[in-house]
Amino acid sequence: MGKTLSIVIGAVVAFIGLVLLISWWYEFLFISRGVIPAILIFGGVIALIAGISEFKDTLKTKKE
């Protein structure tokens, strides 16, 4: 019974989310315009740090 209940609840919540997304479309776009650049900046910084760390590891192994 638990699996069926979780499927039903998931479908209901997804439907409610879709209805709210349609009715609040302009607000969603407004928030997305502010959030997406921030996510890209943070993702870029994380990728840059990972790349520098990998480069340092490569240099360290070449010295050994």
DAGIMO-V33048 format. One record per residue. N is the residue number from 0. RES is the residue in three letters. PSI is psi in whole degrees, -180 to 180 (* if undefined). Layout:
BEGIN
<<N:RES:PSI> <N:RES:PSI>>
END
This chain:
BEGIN
<<0:MET:-30> <1:GLY:-38> <2:LYS:-42> <3:THR:-43> <4:LEU:-41> <5:SER:-35> <6:ILE:-44> <7:VAL:-46> <8:ILE:-42> <9:GLY:-41> <10:ALA:-41> <11:VAL:-45> <12:VAL:-41> <13:ALA:-40> <14:PHE:-45> <15:ILE:-42> <16:GLY:-40> <17:LEU:-42> <18:VAL:-44> <19:LEU:-37> <20:LEU:-42> <21:ILE:-44> <22:SER:-26> <23:TRP:35> <24:TRP:-46> <25:TYR:-37> <26:GLU:-38> <27:PHE:-44> <28:LEU:-39> <29:PHE:-45> <30:ILE:-39> <31:SER:-37> <32:ARG:-27> <33:GLY:-31> <34:VAL:-40> <35:ILE:-45> <36:PRO:-37> <37:ALA:-41> <38:ILE:-42> <39:LEU:-40> <40:ILE:-49> <41:PHE:-40> <42:GLY:-40> <43:GLY:-41> <44:VAL:-42> <45:ILE:-43> <46:ALA:-38> <47:LEU:-45> <48:ILE:-42> <49:ALA:-41> <50:GLY:-42> <51:ILE:-42> <52:SER:-43> <53:GLU:-38> <54:PHE:-42> <55:LYS:-41> <56:ASP:-39> <57:THR:-43> <58:LEU:-38> <59:LYS:-41> <60:THR:-30> <61:LYS:-33> <62:LYS:-29> <63:GLU:*>>
END
